Amino acid sequence: MTDIVIHGWDDLQQAVFGDVWDDKIKRYRDNRIYRGVGDLSWALIPSLNRICYHNLNLESQILRSFRKYGYAELAGYQSFWQVLTVAQHHGLPTRLLDWTYSPLVAAHFATQDISCYDRDGVIWCLNVPDFNPYLPNVFRKHLETENSNIFSIDMLEKTAPNLEALSSLADEPFVLFFEPSSMIDRIANQYALFSVVSDASYLISEIIDTHKIECCRYIIPKSVKLEIRDKLDYINISERMIYPGLDGICRWIQRRYSNLGPTYNRDRNYHGD
């Protein structure tokens, strides 16, 4: 794992955009994805594993209850993976982890929670193609056929219509990444995708360690969190965009008008030195 410490806004831009030039197509492109969290000590642990660590077999009961009690609102979703995506976005404990194609959206998630401003934040960065050689053959062939590195829900449905089918495809745990359809405004605005591990008892970090997959962490020290947060607001990456609707507006207003400067910028001058 490579750790890169971010010392300010310009440092962040250089770190995430400095090496994305693709000379083959003469454009700025890469296959990296990002996940931002407000506390450096938080590991890559899905909500299912955090909440139901005592009994991961509760996963099937949780999903069954969600479909049963949310039937009226879920009636329009026929695909299991669509339902799982909706469940994740509404806070149900699942084995999914949220990622984004945008490093600046990830920076939002690393700096949005003002209760974490006394701690360093972090943006995790992975290169999706590094994981694909360890997929079952049927999945690798599917990606090759579609000329893709990431699955769509339609692609998943053809090979693994549910979690049981997913886990049956290989004896060893594997992780894949899929991009949900833009059925919820949040998904589109967050430029979102998800990781899912075939065995709920395994974490993506264990698969990274097992296969020695390179990953990077951009560490955002608490001393520069507020600078990055304020400058993200200037380019309209805030709760207003990330969480469309009145809830997002209220979250943005609450943070925007909090008296953060005297506490977290007291040692910084006008130029941010």
C-alpha positions in Angstrom: 0.0 0.0 0.0 1.2 3.5 -0.9 0.3 6.4 1.4 0.4 9.9 -0.1 -0.1 12.8 2.3 -2.1 15.7 0.9 -0.9 19.1 2.1 -3.6 21.3 0.5 -6.0 21.8 -2.4 -3.3 22.0 -5.1 -1.6 18.9 -3.7 -4.8 17.0 -4.0 -5.3 18.0 -7.7 -1.8 17.0 -8.5 -2.1 13.7 -6.7 -5.3 12.5 -8.3 -4.9 14.0 -11.8 -1.1 14.0 -12.3 -0.7 10.7 -14.0 -4.0 10.0 -15.8 -2.9 10.8 -19.3 -3.5 7.9 -21.7 -1.0 8.3 -24.6 -2.8 5.6 -26.7 -6.0 7.7 -27.1 -4.5 11.1 -26.3 -6.9 11.8 -23.5 -7.0 11.9 -19.7 -8.4 8.5 -18.8 -7.7 5.8 -16.3 -9.5 2.9 -14.5 -9.1 4.1 -10.9 -11.9 4.3 -8.4 -12.1 6.1 -5.1 -13.6 5.9 -1.6 -13.4 8.7 0.8 -14.0 8.4 4.6 -13.6 10.9 7.4 -11.4 8.9 9.7 -8.1 7.4 8.6 -8.5 4.5 11.0 -11.7 3.2 9.4 -11.0 0.1 7.4 -12.8 -1.1 4.2 -15.6 -2.9 6.1 -19.1 -3.1 4.7 -22.1 -2.2 6.9 -23.2 -5.8 7.1 -19.8 -6.8 8.6 -19.8 -3.8 11.0 -23.4 -4.4 12.3 -23.8 -8.2 12.0 -20.3 -9.3 12.7 -21.7 -11.7 15.3 -23.7 -13.6 12.7 -23.3 -12.8 9.0 -25.9 -15.4 8.2 -28.5 -12.7 9.1 -27.8 -11.2 5.7 -30.6 -13.3 4.0 -33.1 -12.4 6.7 -32.2 -8.7 6.5 -32.8 -8.7 2.7 -36.0 -10.7 3.0 -37.4 -8.2 5.6 -36.4 -5.3 3.4 -38.3 -6.7 0.4 -41.3 -7.7 2.6 -41.7 -4.4 4.4 -40.6 -2.2 1.5 -42.8 -4.0 -1.0 -44.8 -1.0 -2.1 -41.8 1.1 -2.9 -39.8 -1.7 -4.4 -42.5 -3.0 -6.7 -40.8 -1.4 -9.7 -37.5 -3.2 -9.2 -37.5 -6.8 -10.5 -33.7 -7.4 -10.4 -32.1 -8.6 -7.2 -29.1 -6.3 -7.9 -31.4 -3.3 -8.3 -33.0 -4.1 -5.0 -29.6 -4.5 -3.3 -28.5 -1.2 -4.7 -31.6 0.6 -3.4 -31.1 -1.1 0.0 -27.5 0.1 0.2 -28.4 3.7 -0.6 -31.1 3.7 2.1 -28.8 2.5 4.8 -29.6 -1.2 5.0 -26.7 -3.4 6.2 -25.3 -5.0 3.1 -22.0 -6.5 1.9 -21.6 -3.7 -0.7 -19.0 -1.0 -0.4 -19.6 2.4 -2.1 -17.0 3.7 -4.5 -16.9 6.6 -7.0 -15.2 7.3 -10.3 -14.6 10.8 -9.1 -11.7 11.6 -6.7 -13.4 14.9 -5.8 -16.6 13.2 -4.9 -14.5 10.9 -2.7 -12.9 14.1 -1.2 -16.4 15.2 -0.3 -17.0 12.1 1.7 -13.7 12.4 3.4 -14.5 16.0 4.5 -18.3 16.2 4.9 -18.6 15.0 8.5 -17.6 17.9 10.8 -17.6 15.6 13.8 -14.4 14.0 12.3 -12.5 17.3 11.8 -10.2 16.4 14.8 -9.0 13.3 12.8 -7.2 12.8 9.5 -9.3 11.6 6.6 -8.4 9.4 3.7 -9.3 8.6 0.1 -8.8 5.0 -0.9 -7.8 4.5 -4.6 -7.9 1.2 -6.4 -7.3 0.2 -10.0 -10.2 -2.1 -11.1 -8.3 -4.2 -13.7 -5.9 -5.4 -11.0 -8.7 -7.4 -9.5 -10.2 -9.0 -12.7 -7.5 -11.7 -13.2 -8.8 -13.3 -10.0 -12.4 -13.5 -11.1 -14.0 -16.9 -12.1 -13.5 -17.7 -15.8 -17.1 -17.0 -16.7 -16.9 -13.5 -15.4 -13.6 -12.8 -17.1 -15.0 -14.0 -20.4 -18.0 -11.8 -19.9 -15.9 -8.7 -19.3 -13.8 -9.6 -22.4 -16.9 -10.0 -24.5 -18.3 -6.7 -23.4 -14.9 -5.0 -23.6 -15.3 -3.7 -20.1 -13.6 -3.8 -16.7 -16.7 -3.2 -14.6 -20.0 -5.0 -14.6 -23.4 -3.6 -15.3 -26.5 -4.9 -13.5 -27.6 -6.6 -16.8 -24.3 -8.3 -17.1 -24.5 -9.6 -13.5 -28.0 -10.9 -14.0 -26.9 -13.2 -16.8 -24.2 -14.9 -14.7 -25.2 -14.5 -11.1 -28.8 -13.5 -10.5 -28.3 -13.4 -6.7 -25.7 -13.7 -3.9 -26.1 -17.5 -3.7 -25.3 -17.9 -7.4 -22.4 -15.5 -7.0 -20.7 -17.5 -4.2 -21.2 -20.8 -6.0 -19.0 -19.7 -9.0 -15.7 -20.2 -7.2 -14.2 -21.9 -4.1 -12.0 -19.0 -3.3 -13.5 -15.6 -2.5 -13.3 -12.9 -5.1 -14.4 -9.3 -5.5 -16.1 -7.7 -8.5 -17.2 -4.1 -9.2 -20.5 -3.2 -10.7 -22.1 0.0 -11.8 -25.8 0.4 -11.0 -28.3 1.9 -13.4 -29.1 5.5 -12.7 -32.4 4.8 -11.0 -31.7 7.1 -8.1 -30.5 10.6 -8.5 -27.9 10.1 -5.8 -26.3 7.3 -7.8 -25.9 9.5 -10.9 -24.7 12.5 -8.9 -22.2 10.5 -6.9 -20.7 8.8 -10.1 -21.2 5.7 -8.0 -20.3 2.1 -8.3 -20.0 -0.8 -5.8 -17.7 -3.6 -4.8 -19.2 -7.0 -3.7 -17.2 -9.9 -2.3 -18.5 -13.4 -3.1 -18.2 -14.5 0.5 -19.6 -12.2 3.1 -17.1 -13.3 5.7 -14.2 -11.9 3.6 -13.3 -8.3 3.2 -11.9 -6.6 0.1 -8.8 -5.8 2.1 -8.1 -9.5 2.7 -8.3 -10.1 -1.1 -6.0 -7.2 -1.7 -3.5 -8.7 0.8 -3.9 -12.3 -0.6 -3.1 -11.3 -4.2 -0.7 -8.4 -3.3 -2.8 -5.9 -5.3 -1.4 -2.4 -5.3 -3.6 0.3 -3.8 -3.1 3.8 -2.7 -4.4 6.0 0.1 -4.5 9.8 -0.1 -4.3 10.9 3.5 -6.0 14.3 4.2 -4.6 15.6 7.5 -7.0 17.3 9.8 -5.1 20.6 9.3 -6.2 20.8 5.7 -9.6 19.3 5.8 -11.5 22.6 6.0 -9.5 24.1 3.1 -10.4 21.2 0.9 -14.0 21.2 2.1 -14.5 24.9 1.4 -13.0 24.6 -2.1 -15.1 21.6 -3.0 -18.2 23.8 -2.2 -16.9 26.4 -4.7 -17.1 23.8 -7.5 -20.5 22.6 -6.5 -19.4 19.3 -4.9 -21.5 19.4 -1.7 -24.4 17.8 0.0 -26.7 19.9 -2.4 -25.4 17.9 -5.3 -24.5 14.6 -3.6 -27.9 14.2 -1.8 -30.5 15.8 -4.1 -33.5 17.1 -2.2 -34.3 18.9 1.0 -32.3 16.6 3.2 -29.1 17.4 1.2 -29.9 21.2 1.3 -30.3 21.1 5.1 -27.1 19.1 5.6 -25.2 21.6 3.4 -26.6 24.6 5.2 -25.8 23.1 8.6 -22.2 22.6 7.7 -21.8 25.8 5.8 -22.9 28.0 8.6 -21.1 26.1 11.4 -18.3 28.1 13.2 -15.5 25.9 12.0 -12.8 28.4 10.9 -11.7 29.7 14.4 -11.2 26.1 15.5 -9.8 24.3 12.5 -8.1 27.2 10.6 -6.7 29.1 13.5 -3.1 28.4 12.6 -3.5 29.2 8.8 -3.0 32.6 7.3 -4.8 34.0 4.3 -2.6 32.1 1.8 -3.2 28.8 3.5 0.4 28.3 4.6 
